[in-house]
Amino acid sequence: MALGTDDVDVIPEVERGLGNTYIIDNKTYVSRDEVYDGYKCADRGMILPFVSEYTWPIEVRAFLYLVGLLYCFLGVAIIADIFMGAIEKITSKTRKVYLTSEKEDEPEVIEVRIWSDAVANLTLMALGSSAPEILLAIIEVIANKFEAGALGPGTIVGSAAFNLFVISAVCVLSIPNGESRRIKDIKVFAVTAVFSIVAYVWLLIILKAVSPNEVEVWEAAVTFLMFPLLVLLAWLAEKNFCGVPNKTDTSKQIELGNFQPGETDKFLRDRQYFRDGRLDRDGLVAFIKEVKNYPGLTDEDAAILAASKLVESQSHSRMWYRVGAVRNMTGGRKTQPQLSTKLKVVYNAMNEHPDAPTLGEVPQVKPHQNAVIDFHAASCAVMEDIGKFKVALCRSGRLDNRVSVRVETIDGTATEEQDYMPINEVITFEPEESEKFVEVEIINDNQWEPDEEFFLKISLLMSAEEREGVQLGRISIMEITILNDDEPGIVMFQKRGFLVKESIGNAVIPVVRKNGADGEITVKWRSIDKTAVSGKDYTGGEGVLTFKHTEIEQNIEIPIIDDMTPEKDEHFEIELFEPTGGAKIGQINRTAVTITNDDDFNNVLNNMMQMTNANIHAMQVHHETYVSQIKDALNVNGGDIENATAGDYVLHFLTFGWKIIFALVPPPSLLGGWLCFIISLVCIGLLTAIIGDLASIFGCLVNLDDAITAITFVALGTSLPDTFASRAAAVQEKYADNAIGNVTGSNSVNVFLGLGLPWFIASVYHYAKGTKFKVAAGTLGFSVGLFSGLCIITIALLMARRVFSVFGKTELGGPTGPKICSGIFMIMLWFIYVLVSAFQTTGYFDF
């Protein structure tokens, strides 16, 4: 058995043997010096090393330990992803509330979440994001035979500094110019912010004032008991048990007594898009109407866009953003639907409309109030050797004002500078001017390439004055296909039949031009009565479609008459004839338009709802079965190979081992998520023990004190997923609560659980043995004091940003200059903290 020389003084009846050996109770023990023969850092690990690597060069050992440390950080991130899934399952539980209804035997039922947001954020979710730091401190104390170490406390303080200074700075700087984010629940933030200061000031008091260099039982107990006190006060603040209720609270309240029988369903439809896991039909119909403004999209495309819109419009917890950040870091299944290039263009265009941030009615075109700007056609095709050609922008509606829009190109399979010259210019329509042209240049590289496409996009200008009196029309995105064909092409319908609901308004029937797009051509069309009669069921007639040079799609619009009476399915036909300009009629020269009753249309709508729900289900943060869990672990991007990037493949390869191991953890669907919660926590604890050894040995090999290693490498490694999560929450959320609101709460929980719990255990142990639990106040006390001062400055800055107009009266974003200055200032505070703490630890000055 190896025995340290320091241990000799505490073991009675020790006799010196030969060399570096000792005799205790007639048994011979060999000293560590004899075993390790003076190898550097040979006795620093609790679990490591697994193999004898003491004779290896120090540089090689240091490199391997650094790589191992980084790799274990990835492992912790992956098991934390599963841990978060269990927490989501636990906190999403609801209870049923029964209300009276018009039907005596069928009461109305609504579901209310059991967990309070404040309680969930400060207990399970804070534990989920801070579990590595907390467990590291606990494991270190136990491994050191209930003596204090430097790595655990240093990691907690260092992680708190990185969270508050760097993550807050990243969130402030990440908001797009012209936008801002305010903390919505300022009372809860005030409670957690005060406790985040009190927690570290309290540490300073017990380390330096009350019992210097010692932690007594009552001090550790008070530290630990501050955790339930924080949770209680945050819950009271959330429920407005004191003070004036927030104005915004009424939008979230459910006053059960105010409902009249039969009103509950309407309330739920107005407030949410899901009920019992299903998509709201009215919301989906409204969204599909908006999607249909963009020609060429299939039902599958519409379902993906609807799922994306629903995911965006839902409120998300910080946990959701952290899971998304971890999966982006490890090439896992994404928490948001992956869109193709074309769908991204359409989705961004829909989101740019100021009146349609979420699902809802399609904004009505107001041609008498606004000028309406759109392209002449939704798509066109050009030859690669065409050089330059012009695309028409049309203006309708109001003509007496001067309006401007921006036209820009977006890559598809064709890329700028290689296949075409990029465009980003402002087009201005003078009064009474109804048409303008933008010149597009195609690059001919004299190499054979398949057909490629890119997009032209019209958008409104940024300022409110420039947006006044103008709006985008139905065709604000134009697809341009680069061809190698100089034929005028053939003209035909896109499909042989179309199904429309009687209440649709206008049936839009696309006509496509294929196998060439050279020159201007026309084709006539006419409606033919069948069981549906023109003038009674629809408004038919004849017309002419004009395809300008390179245009490949036009639409026929047929008004459908809704007589509000039940009737059988009816249909009519539309025929194409007499093409000009050298074009020919294609194979599908006739198409049937069927006007359905509600039941048949409902079948189509139900299919859309199923596809949308399938996309939503794929975005869940937790798995229901072992099969789906293992499938995600085996496949890059969770099996969505089509949308996987090269980075996803690299990250999936690097983390494949961790994914396979942790796929064996029981899925959260078992036992309400608690089994997954417990086993994941055990796995995080085991990994954290290895990380502690890796960090300690690495720091020793490169001559870094544990305290410095803790506030740099370990703190950064454990906080990196939170950084990406907070940035995503800052950009995507309407409020700043999920971005920085949880930082102060997490910092407080780290102290109360990460130090209060292990210190309480250790102090009780020493009290029982009649000894004292020693905690050196020098380095830790200095680090805590420095952080406390800088913490007050940072929180004061955030509150100043909220109050003063120079910052835009917002915590995140606001005017560009003050935003950048605030972000840089907070990052500088972190550098000051790290550098000054490191200088003090290395003995440049005493405290």
C-alpha positions in Angstrom: 0.0 0.0 0.0 1.3 3.5 -0.9 1.5 5.9 2.1 2.2 9.6 1.9 4.8 11.1 4.2 2.2 13.6 5.5 0.1 10.7 6.7 2.8 9.4 9.1 2.1 12.2 11.6 -1.6 11.2 11.9 -1.2 7.4 12.2 -0.1 6.1 15.7 2.6 3.6 16.3 4.5 4.0 13.1 8.0 2.5 12.8 10.5 3.4 10.1 11.4 0.5 7.9 14.1 0.1 5.3 14.4 2.9 2.8 11.1 4.7 2.3 9.0 2.1 4.0 6.9 2.2 7.2 5.8 -0.6 9.6 2.3 -0.3 11.0 0.7 -3.1 13.0 3.5 -5.4 11.7 2.6 -4.6 8.1 5.0 -2.9 5.7 3.8 0.1 3.7 5.7 1.7 0.8 5.8 5.5 0.6 4.3 7.3 -2.4 7.8 8.7 -3.2 9.1 5.2 -3.6 6.1 4.1 -5.8 6.1 7.1 -8.1 9.9 7.8 -7.9 9.2 11.6 -8.0 7.2 11.6 -11.2 5.3 14.9 -11.6 1.6 15.0 -10.5 1.6 11.3 -10.0 -0.7 11.4 -7.0 -3.2 14.1 -7.9 -6.1 12.0 -9.2 -8.9 10.3 -7.3 -9.8 8.0 -10.3 -7.2 8.7 -12.9 -4.9 7.6 -14.3 -6.3 4.4 -15.7 -2.8 3.5 -17.1 0.7 4.1 -15.8 1.8 7.1 -17.9 4.2 8.7 -15.4 7.3 8.0 -17.5 5.8 9.8 -20.6 7.0 13.3 -21.5 5.2 16.0 -19.6 4.2 17.8 -22.8 2.5 14.6 -24.1 0.7 14.0 -20.8 -0.5 17.6 -20.6 -1.8 17.5 -24.2 -3.6 14.2 -23.6 -5.2 15.5 -20.4 -6.4 18.7 -22.1 -7.9 16.7 -25.0 -9.5 14.4 -22.4 -10.9 17.3 -20.5 -12.5 18.8 -23.6 -13.9 15.5 -24.7 -15.4 14.9 -21.3 -17.0 18.3 -21.5 -18.8 17.1 -24.6 -19.8 14.0 -22.8 -21.3 16.0 -19.9 -23.2 18.2 -22.5 -24.7 15.1 -24.1 -25.8 13.4 -20.8 -27.1 16.9 -19.7 -29.2 16.9 -22.8 -30.9 13.6 -21.7 -31.1 15.0 -18.1 -32.9 18.1 -19.4 -35.3 15.9 -21.3 -36.2 14.2 -18.0 -36.7 17.6 -16.4 -39.0 18.7 -19.3 -41.1 15.6 -18.8 -41.4 16.2 -15.1 -42.2 19.9 -15.2 -44.7 19.5 -18.1 -47.1 17.6 -16.0 -50.6 19.1 -15.7 -53.7 18.6 -13.7 -57.3 18.7 -15.0 -59.7 21.5 -14.0 -63.4 20.7 -14.7 -65.7 23.5 -15.6 -69.5 23.6 -16.1 -70.8 23.4 -19.6 -74.0 23.5 -21.5 -74.1 19.7 -21.4 -74.8 18.4 -17.9 -73.1 15.1 -18.4 -70.0 16.4 -20.2 -68.2 19.1 -18.2 -65.5 21.2 -20.0 -62.0 20.3 -19.1 -58.8 22.4 -19.2 -55.3 21.4 -18.2 -53.2 23.6 -15.9 -49.4 23.0 -15.4 -48.5 21.8 -11.9 -45.0 23.3 -11.7 -44.6 27.1 -11.3 -42.2 28.6 -13.8 -40.2 30.2 -11.0 -40.0 27.1 -8.9 -39.1 24.9 -12.0 -36.4 27.4 -13.1 -34.7 27.6 -9.7 -34.9 23.9 -8.8 -34.8 21.3 -11.5 -33.7 23.5 -14.4 -31.0 25.3 -12.4 -29.8 21.9 -11.2 -29.8 20.7 -14.8 -27.7 23.5 -16.1 -25.4 23.7 -13.0 -25.2 20.0 -12.1 -21.5 19.6 -13.2 -20.3 22.5 -11.0 -22.4 21.4 -8.0 -21.4 17.8 -8.2 -17.7 18.7 -8.7 -17.7 20.5 -5.4 -19.5 17.7 -3.6 -17.3 15.0 -5.0 -14.1 16.9 -4.3 -15.0 17.3 -0.6 -15.9 13.6 -0.3 -12.7 12.5 -2.2 -10.5 14.7 0.0 -11.8 12.9 3.1 -14.2 15.8 4.0 -11.5 18.4 3.6 -12.0 21.5 1.5 -10.5 21.7 -2.0 -9.8 24.5 -4.4 -11.2 23.1 -7.7 -14.9 22.9 -6.7 -15.4 26.3 -5.1 -13.2 27.9 -7.7 -15.3 26.4 -10.5 -18.5 27.7 -8.9 -17.2 31.3 -8.6 -15.5 31.2 -12.0 -18.6 29.8 -13.7 -20.7 32.5 -12.0 -18.3 35.2 -13.3 -18.4 33.9 -16.8 -22.2 33.5 -16.7 -22.8 37.1 -15.5 -20.2 39.0 -17.4 -19.7 37.1 -20.6 -23.1 35.6 -21.2 -24.8 38.9 -20.4 -22.4 40.7 -22.8 -23.1 38.1 -25.6 -26.9 38.6 -25.1 -26.6 42.4 -25.2 -24.5 42.3 -28.4 -26.5 39.5 -30.2 -29.8 41.5 -30.6 -30.1 42.7 -34.2 -29.8 46.4 -34.7 -33.0 48.3 -34.1 -34.4 45.6 -31.8 -34.5 45.3 -28.0 -35.4 42.8 -25.3 -36.7 43.7 -21.8 -37.0 41.5 -18.8 -40.7 40.8 -18.4 -41.0 39.4 -14.9 -38.8 42.0 -13.2 -39.9 41.1 -9.7 -38.5 37.5 -10.0 -35.3 38.9 -11.6 -35.0 41.4 -8.7 -35.3 38.5 -6.1 -32.7 36.4 -7.9 -30.3 39.3 -8.5 -30.4 40.3 -4.8 -29.8 36.7 -3.8 -26.9 36.4 -6.3 -25.2 39.3 -4.5 -26.2 38.2 -1.0 -24.9 34.6 -1.7 -21.3 35.7 -2.4 -21.3 38.5 0.2 -22.4 35.8 2.7 -19.5 33.6 1.7 -17.1 36.5 2.2 -18.5 37.1 5.7 -18.2 33.5 6.9 -14.7 33.1 5.4 -13.2 36.4 6.6 -15.3 37.8 9.5 -17.4 35.4 11.5 -15.0 32.4 11.6 -11.9 33.1 9.5 -10.6 30.1 7.6 -13.2 27.8 9.1 -16.8 26.9 8.2 -19.0 26.0 11.2 -22.1 23.8 11.1 -24.5 26.6 11.5 -22.8 28.7 8.8 -23.1 25.8 6.3 -26.7 25.2 7.3 -27.7 28.8 6.7 -25.9 28.7 3.3 -27.9 25.6 2.3 -31.2 26.9 3.7 -31.0 30.1 1.6 -31.9 27.9 -1.3 -35.5 27.0 -0.3 -35.8 30.7 0.9 -34.8 31.9 -2.6 -37.3 29.5 -4.2 -40.1 30.6 -1.9 -39.5 34.4 -2.4 -39.3 33.9 -6.2 -42.6 32.0 -6.2 -44.2 34.8 -4.1 -42.9 37.4 -6.5 -44.2 35.4 -9.5 -47.7 35.1 -7.9 -47.7 38.8 -6.9 -48.5 38.2 -3.2 -47.1 41.6 -2.5 -47.0 44.8 -4.5 -49.0 46.0 -7.5 -49.8 43.3 -10.0 -47.9 43.5 -13.3 -49.9 44.8 -16.2 -48.7 42.0 -18.4 -49.9 39.4 -15.9 -53.5 39.6 -17.0 -52.7 38.3 -20.4 -51.5 35.0 -18.9 -54.2 34.6 -16.1 -57.0 32.1 -16.2 -59.9 33.4 -14.3 -62.0 30.3 -13.9 -64.9 32.2 -12.5 -65.1 34.5 -15.5 -65.9 31.7 -18.0 -69.4 31.2 -19.2 -70.5 27.7 -20.3 -69.1 27.0 -23.8 -66.5 29.8 -23.7 -63.5 27.6 -22.7 -62.9 26.2 -26.1 -62.9 29.7 -27.7 -60.5 31.0 -25.0 -58.1 28.1 -25.6 -58.3 28.6 -29.4 -57.5 32.3 -29.0 -54.6 31.6 -26.6 -52.8 28.6 -27.9 -52.4 26.4 -31.0 -52.2 23.1 -29.3 -54.7 21.3 -27.1 -54.0 17.8 -25.9 -51.0 17.7 -28.3 -53.0 18.6 -31.5 -52.8 21.6 -33.8 -55.6 24.1 -33.8 -57.5 23.8 -37.0 -58.5 27.4 -37.4 -54.9 28.5 -36.9 -53.7 25.9 -39.5 -56.3 27.0 -42.1 -55.3 30.7 -41.7 -51.6 29.8 -42.0 -52.1 27.6 -45.1 -53.9 30.6 -46.7 -50.9 32.7 -46.1 -48.5 29.9 -47.4 -50.6 29.6 -50.6 -49.5 33.2 -51.4 -46.2 31.7 -52.4 -46.7 29.5 -55.5 -45.0 26.2 -56.0 -45.2 24.9 -52.4 -46.4 21.3 -51.7 -48.6 20.2 -48.8 -45.4 18.7 -47.2 -43.7 22.1 -47.5 -46.7 23.8 -45.9 -46.7 21.3 -43.0 -43.0 21.9 -42.4 -43.5 25.7 -42.4 -46.5 25.4 -40.1 -44.4 23.3 -37.6 -41.6 25.9 -37.8 -44.1 28.7 -37.1 -45.7 26.9 -34.2 -42.3 26.1 -32.6 -41.4 29.8 -33.0 -44.7 31.1 -31.6 -44.6 28.9 -28.5 -43.0 30.1 -25.3 -39.8 28.2 -24.5 -37.9 27.6 -21.3 -34.2 28.2 -20.9 -33.9 24.4 -20.8 -35.3 24.2 -24.4 -32.6 26.6 -25.7 -29.9 24.8 -23.8 -30.9 21.4 -25.3 -30.9 23.1 -28.7 -27.4 24.5 -28.1 -26.0 21.1 -27.0 -27.4 19.4 -30.1 -25.9 22.0 -32.4 -22.6 21.4 -30.7 -22.8 17.6 -31.0 -24.5 17.1 -34.4 -27.7 15.8 -32.8 -31.3 16.1 -33.7 -32.3 19.8 -33.8 -35.1 21.3 -31.7 -36.4 23.3 -34.7 -37.5 22.0 -38.1 -34.8 22.2 -40.8 -35.8 24.1 -43.8 -34.6 23.8 -47.4 -33.2 26.9 -49.1 -36.5 27.8 -50.8 -38.5 27.2 -47.6 -36.1 29.5 -45.7 -36.6 32.2 -48.2 -40.4 31.9 -47.9 -40.3 31.6 -44.1 -38.1 34.7 -43.8 -40.4 36.6 -46.1 -43.4 35.7 -44.0 -41.7 36.7 -40.8 -40.7 40.0 -42.2 -44.3 41.1 -42.5 -44.9 43.3 -39.4 -48.5 42.2 -39.1 -47.9 38.5 -39.1 -45.3 37.5 -36.4 -47.2 34.4 -35.5 -50.0 32.2 -36.9 -53.1 34.3 -37.7 -55.2 35.8 -40.4 -53.4 36.8 -43.7 -52.9 40.6 -43.8 -55.4 42.1 -46.2 -54.1 43.9 -49.2 -55.3 47.6 -49.1 -54.8 48.8 -52.6 -56.6 52.1 -52.0 -54.3 52.9 -49.1 -51.0 51.4 -50.2 -49.0 50.9 -53.3 -48.7 47.1 -53.8 -45.3 45.9 -55.2 -44.6 42.4 -56.5 -42.9 40.6 -59.3 -44.7 39.9 -62.6 -44.2 36.1 -62.1 -43.2 33.7 -59.4 -40.5 32.1 -61.4 -38.5 32.3 -64.6 -35.8 30.4 -66.4 -32.8 31.8 -68.4 -30.0 30.3 -70.4 -26.6 30.4 -68.9 -25.2 32.4 -71.8 -27.9 35.1 -71.7 -25.6 37.6 -70.0 -27.8 40.3 -68.6 -31.6 40.4 -68.6 -34.3 42.4 -66.9 -36.9 41.3 -64.4 -40.1 43.4 -64.1 -41.5 44.7 -60.8 -45.1 45.7 -61.0 -46.9 48.3 -58.9 -50.7 48.2 -58.4 -53.1 49.9 -56.0 -52.2 53.4 -55.0 -50.2 55.3 -57.6 -50.0 58.9 -56.4 -47.1 58.5 -54.0 -43.4 57.9 -54.2 -42.4 54.5 -52.8 -39.3 52.4 -52.5 -38.5 48.7 -51.9 -35.3 46.7 -51.7 -34.5 44.0 -54.2 -31.8 41.4 -53.3 -30.6 38.0 -54.4 -30.4 34.9 -52.3 -28.4 31.8 -53.1 -30.1 28.5 -53.9 -28.1 25.8 -55.7 -26.7 28.7 -57.7 -24.2 30.8 -55.8 -23.3 34.5 -56.2 -20.1 35.5 -57.9 -19.9 32.0 -59.4 -23.2 31.6 -61.2 -24.7 35.1 -61.0 -23.8 38.6 -59.9 -25.4 39.5 -56.5 -28.0 42.3 -56.3 -28.8 44.5 -53.3 -30.4 47.7 -54.4 -33.3 50.0 -53.7 -35.9 50.4 -56.4 -37.9 53.6 -56.3 -41.3 54.1 -58.0 -42.2 57.7 -58.8 -45.9 58.8 -58.7 -48.0 57.2 -61.4 -45.1 54.8 -62.3 -46.4 51.3 -62.4 -43.4 49.2 -63.6 -39.7 49.1 -62.9 -37.0 46.7 -64.0 -34.0 45.2 -62.2 -31.1 44.0 -64.2 -29.8 40.5 -63.4 -26.5 39.2 -64.8 -25.8 35.5 -65.3 -22.2 34.3 -65.3 -21.3 31.8 -68.1 -18.4 29.7 -67.0 -18.3 27.4 -70.1 -18.7 24.3 -68.0 -21.6 21.9 -68.0 -23.8 22.2 -64.9 -27.2 20.9 -64.1 -30.1 23.4 -63.8 -29.5 25.7 -60.9 -31.7 28.2 -59.2 -31.4 31.3 -57.1 -34.0 33.8 -55.8 -34.9 37.5 -56.1 -36.6 38.9 -53.0 -38.5 42.1 -52.5 -38.5 43.6 -49.0 -39.7 46.8 -47.4 -37.1 49.3 -46.2 -36.2 49.5 -42.5 -37.5 53.0 -41.4 -41.2 53.6 -40.6 -41.3 56.6 -43.0 -40.1 54.5 -45.9 -42.6 51.8 -45.2 -45.6 54.1 -45.1 -47.9 53.8 -48.0 -46.4 50.7 -49.5 -46.8 46.9 -49.0 -45.6 43.7 -50.7 -47.9 41.9 -53.0 -48.5 38.1 -53.3 -45.3 37.4 -55.4 -42.5 39.0 -53.3 -40.1 36.1 -54.1 -39.1 35.1 -57.6 -37.2 31.9 -58.4 -34.8 32.1 -61.3 -33.6 28.9 -62.9 -30.5 28.8 -65.0 -31.0 26.5 -68.1 -29.1 25.5 -71.2 -32.2 25.4 -73.4 -33.1 28.1 -76.0 -36.5 26.7 -77.0 -39.8 28.6 -76.3 -41.0 25.6 -74.5 -44.3 23.8 -73.9 -47.2 25.1 -71.8 -49.4 22.9 -69.6 -51.1 22.7 -66.3 -49.1 21.7 -63.3 -51.6 19.0 -62.2 -54.6 17.2 -63.8 -56.9 18.1 -60.9 -57.3 20.6 -58.0 -59.4 20.3 -54.9 -60.7 23.5 -53.4 -63.2 24.3 -50.6 -66.3 26.3 -51.5 -65.3 29.1 -49.1 -61.8 29.5 -50.5 -62.5 32.7 -52.4 -60.3 32.4 -55.4 -59.0 29.1 -56.8 -55.4 29.6 -58.0 -54.5 27.3 -60.9 -50.8 27.3 -61.9 -49.8 27.0 -65.5 -46.1 26.0 -66.2 -43.8 26.5 -69.1 -41.3 23.6 -69.6 -38.4 22.6 -71.9 -37.5 26.1 -72.7 -38.2 29.7 -71.7 -36.9 31.8 -74.7 -39.0 34.7 -75.9 -42.4 36.0 -75.0 -45.4 33.6 -75.6 -49.1 33.6 -74.9 -51.7 30.9 -74.4 -55.5 31.2 -74.2 -57.6 29.5 -71.5 -61.3 28.9 -71.0 -63.5 27.3 -68.4 -65.9 24.5 -69.3 -69.0 23.8 -67.2 -69.5 20.3 -65.9 -71.5 19.7 -62.7 -70.4 23.1 -61.6 -72.1 26.0 -63.5 -70.4 29.3 -64.2 -72.3 32.2 -62.6 -73.8 29.9 -60.0 -70.9 27.9 -58.5 -67.9 29.8 -59.9 -67.1 32.7 -62.2 -65.7 31.3 -65.4 -64.9 32.7 -68.8 -61.9 33.0 -71.1 -58.6 34.8 -70.9 -55.0 35.0 -72.1 -51.8 34.2 -70.1 -48.6 36.0 -71.1 -45.2 34.5 -70.4 -42.5 37.1 -70.8 -39.0 36.0 -71.8 -37.6 33.6 -69.2 -40.8 33.3 -67.2 -41.9 29.8 -66.5 -45.0 30.0 -64.4 -48.3 32.0 -64.4 -51.5 31.5 -62.5 -55.2 31.5 -63.5 -57.5 32.8 -60.8 -61.1 31.6 -60.8 -63.5 33.1 -58.2 -65.5 30.4 -56.3 -69.0 31.3 -55.3 -69.9 30.3 -51.7 -73.7 29.9 -51.6 -73.6 28.7 -47.9 -75.9 25.7 -48.7 -75.0 22.0 -48.3 -74.5 20.3 -51.7 -72.6 17.5 -53.3 -69.1 17.8 -54.9 -69.2 19.8 -58.1 -66.5 20.3 -60.7 -65.6 22.2 -63.8 -62.6 22.1 -66.2 -60.2 24.6 -67.6 -58.6 24.2 -71.0 -55.5 25.7 -72.6 -55.5 26.4 -76.4 -53.9 28.5 -79.2 -50.4 29.1 -77.9 -48.3 31.7 -79.8 -44.6 32.6 -80.1 -43.6 29.1 -81.1 -44.8 27.4 -77.9 -46.7 24.2 -77.8 -49.4 22.8 -75.6 -48.1 20.1 -73.3 -49.6 16.8 -72.2 -51.8 18.2 -69.5 -53.9 20.7 -71.5 -57.0 20.3 -69.3 -57.4 20.3 -65.6 -60.4 19.6 -63.4 -61.3 21.8 -60.4 -63.4 20.1 -57.8 -65.4 22.2 -55.4 -65.7 20.0 -52.2 -68.1 20.0 -49.3 -66.7 20.6 -45.8 -66.3 16.9 -45.0 -64.0 16.1 -47.9 -62.0 19.2 -47.3 -61.7 18.2 -43.7 -60.0 15.0 -44.8 -57.4 17.0 -46.7 -57.0 19.3 -43.7 -56.7 16.4 -41.3 -53.9 15.0 -43.4 -52.2 18.4 -43.2 -52.7 18.4 -39.4 -51.1 14.9 -39.1 -48.1 16.0 -41.1 -47.7 19.1 -39.0 -48.1 17.2 -35.8 -45.5 14.7 -37.0 -43.0 17.5 -37.6 -43.8 19.0 -34.2 -43.4 15.6 -32.5 -40.0 15.2 -34.1 -38.9 18.4 -32.3 -39.6 17.1 -28.8 -36.6 17.5 -26.5 -37.2 14.1 -24.9 -37.6 10.6 -26.3 -40.6 8.4 -25.5 -38.9 5.0 -26.3 -35.5 3.3 -26.3 -35.9 2.9 -30.1 -36.1 6.6 -30.9 -33.3 7.3 -28.4 -31.0 4.8 -29.9 -31.9 5.9 -33.5 -31.0 9.5 -32.7 -27.7 8.3 -31.2 -26.8 6.3 -34.3 -27.7 8.8 -36.9 -26.3 12.2 -37.7 -28.7 15.1 -37.1 -31.1 12.6 -35.5 -31.7 10.9 -38.9 -32.4 14.1 -40.8 -29.5 13.4 -43.2 -30.9 15.6 -45.9 -30.4 18.8 -43.8 -27.2 17.6 -42.1 -24.1 19.8 -42.7 -20.5 18.9 -42.9 -20.1 20.3 -39.3 -22.9 18.0 -38.1 -21.0 14.9 -39.5 -17.8 15.9 -37.8 -19.4 16.6 -34.5 -21.4 13.4 -34.7 -18.3 11.4 -35.3 -16.5 13.0 -32.4 -19.3 12.4 -29.9 -20.6 9.1 -31.3 -19.1 7.1 -28.4 -20.8 9.3 -25.7 -24.1 9.1 -27.6 -24.1 5.3 -27.8 -23.3 5.0 -24.1 -25.9 7.4 -22.9 -28.6 6.0 -25.3 -28.8 3.2 -22.7 -30.2 5.6 -20.1 -33.9 4.9 -19.6 -36.0 7.3 -21.7 -38.0 10.0 -19.8 -41.3 8.3 -20.6 -40.6 5.8 -17.9 -41.9 6.6 -14.4 -42.8 10.1 -15.3 -39.2 11.0 -16.1 -37.8 10.4 -12.5 -35.9 7.3 -13.4 -34.1 9.1 -16.3 -33.5 12.0 -13.9 -31.8 9.9 -11.3 -29.7 7.8 -13.6 -28.6 10.8 -15.7 -27.6 12.6 -12.5 -25.5 9.6 -11.5 -23.8 9.6 -14.9 -23.1 13.3 -14.6 -21.6 12.7 -11.2 -19.2 10.0 -12.6 -18.1 12.2 -15.5 -17.7 15.1 -13.2 -15.3 13.0 -11.0 -13.2 12.3 -14.0 -13.3 15.9 -15.1 -12.1 16.9 -11.6 -9.1 14.6 -12.0 -8.4 15.7 -15.5 -8.4 19.3 -14.6 -6.4 18.9 -11.5 -3.6 16.8 -13.2 -3.6 19.0 -16.3 -3.2 22.1 -14.1 -0.4 20.5 -12.2 1.4 19.5 -15.4 1.3 23.0 -16.8 2.1 24.6 -13.4 -1.3 26.1 -12.8 -2.9 26.2 -9.4 -6.2 24.4 -9.0 -7.9 27.8 -8.3 -6.7 29.2 -11.7 -7.6 26.0 -13.6 -11.1 26.2 -12.0 -11.9 29.8 -13.0 -10.6 29.3 -16.6 -10.7 25.9 -18.2 -13.3 24.2 -16.0 -15.6 27.2 -15.7 -15.5 27.8 -19.5 -16.1 24.2 -20.3 -19.2 23.9 -18.1 -20.6 27.3 -19.1 -20.2 27.1 -22.9 -23.6 25.3 -23.6 -25.3 28.0 -21.5 -23.6 30.7 -23.6 -25.1 29.4 -26.9 -28.4 28.7 -25.2 -28.7 32.3 -23.8 -27.7 33.8 -27.2 -30.4 31.8 -29.0 -33.0 32.8 -26.3 -32.0 36.4 -26.7 -32.4 36.5 -30.4 -35.6 34.4 -30.7 -37.6 35.4 -27.6 -39.6 38.6 -27.2 -38.3 39.1 -23.7 -34.9 38.8 -22.0 -36.0 36.5 -19.1 -34.8 33.3 -20.6 -31.6 34.9 -21.8 -30.2 36.6 -18.7 -33.1 36.3 -16.2 -32.0 32.8 -15.2 -28.2 33.7 -14.9 -28.6 35.3 -11.5 -30.8 32.5 -10.2 -28.3 29.9 -11.4 -25.4 31.7 -9.8 -27.3 31.7 -6.5 -28.2 28.1 -6.7 -24.6 27.2 -7.4 -23.6 28.6 -4.0 -26.5 27.3 -2.0 -26.3 23.8 -3.3 -22.7 23.6 -4.7 -21.1 24.9 -1.5 -23.8 24.8 1.1 -24.5 21.1 0.8 -20.9 19.7 0.7 -19.8 22.2 3.4 -22.7 21.2 5.6 -21.8 17.5 5.2 -18.1 18.1 5.9 -18.7 20.4 8.9 -21.1 17.9 10.5 -18.4 15.2 9.9 -15.8 17.3 11.6 -18.1 18.3 14.4 -18.8 14.6 15.1 -15.1 13.9 15.2 -14.3 17.0 17.4 -12.3 18.7 14.7 -12.8 21.8 12.6 -13.6 22.1 9.0 -10.9 24.3 7.6 -11.5 26.4 4.4 -8.6 28.6 3.5 -10.0 32.1 3.0 -7.0 33.5 1.1 -7.5 32.8 -2.6 -11.2 31.8 -2.4 -12.1 34.9 -0.2 -10.3 37.2 -2.6 -12.0 35.7 -5.7 -15.4 35.9 -4.0 -14.9 39.5 -2.9 -13.7 40.6 -6.3 -16.6 38.9 -8.0 -19.1 40.4 -5.6 -17.9 43.9 -6.4 -18.0 43.4 -10.1 -21.3 41.6 -9.8 -22.9 44.7 -8.3 -21.5 46.9 -11.1 -22.9 44.5 -13.8 -26.4 44.3 -12.3 -26.4 48.1 -11.8 -25.4 48.5 -15.5 -28.3 46.2 -16.6 -30.8 48.2 -14.5 -29.4 51.5 -15.9 -29.9 50.1 -19.4 -33.5 49.4 -18.4 -34.2 52.9 -17.0 -32.2 55.4 -19.2 -33.3 56.3 -22.7 -29.7 56.5 -23.9 -29.7 52.7 -23.7 -33.1 52.4 -25.3 -34.7 51.5 -21.9 -33.9 47.9 -22.5 -31.6 45.3 -20.9 -30.6 43.8 -24.3 -30.1 45.4 -27.6 -31.1 49.0 -28.1 -29.1 51.8 -29.8 -25.9 50.4 -31.5 -23.3 52.6 -29.8 -24.4 52.1 -26.2 -25.1 48.4 -26.9 -21.5 47.8 -28.1 -20.0 49.8 -25.3 -22.0 47.8 -22.7 -21.0 44.5 -24.1 -17.3 45.4 -24.3 -17.4 46.7 -20.7 -18.9 43.5 -19.3 -16.4 41.4 -21.2 -13.6 43.6 -19.8 -15.0 42.9 -16.3 -14.5 39.2 -16.8 -10.9 39.7 -18.0 -10.3 41.8 -14.9 -11.7 39.1 -12.7 -9.7 36.3 -14.2 -6.4 38.2 -14.4 -6.5 39.8 -10.9 -7.6 36.5 -9.3 -4.8 34.7 -11.1 -2.2 37.2 -9.9 -3.4 36.9 -6.4 -3.3 33.1 -6.5 0.3 33.1 -7.8 1.4 35.4 -5.0 1.8 38.8 -6.7 -0.1 40.4 -3.9 -1.8 39.2 -0.7 -5.3 39.6 0.5 
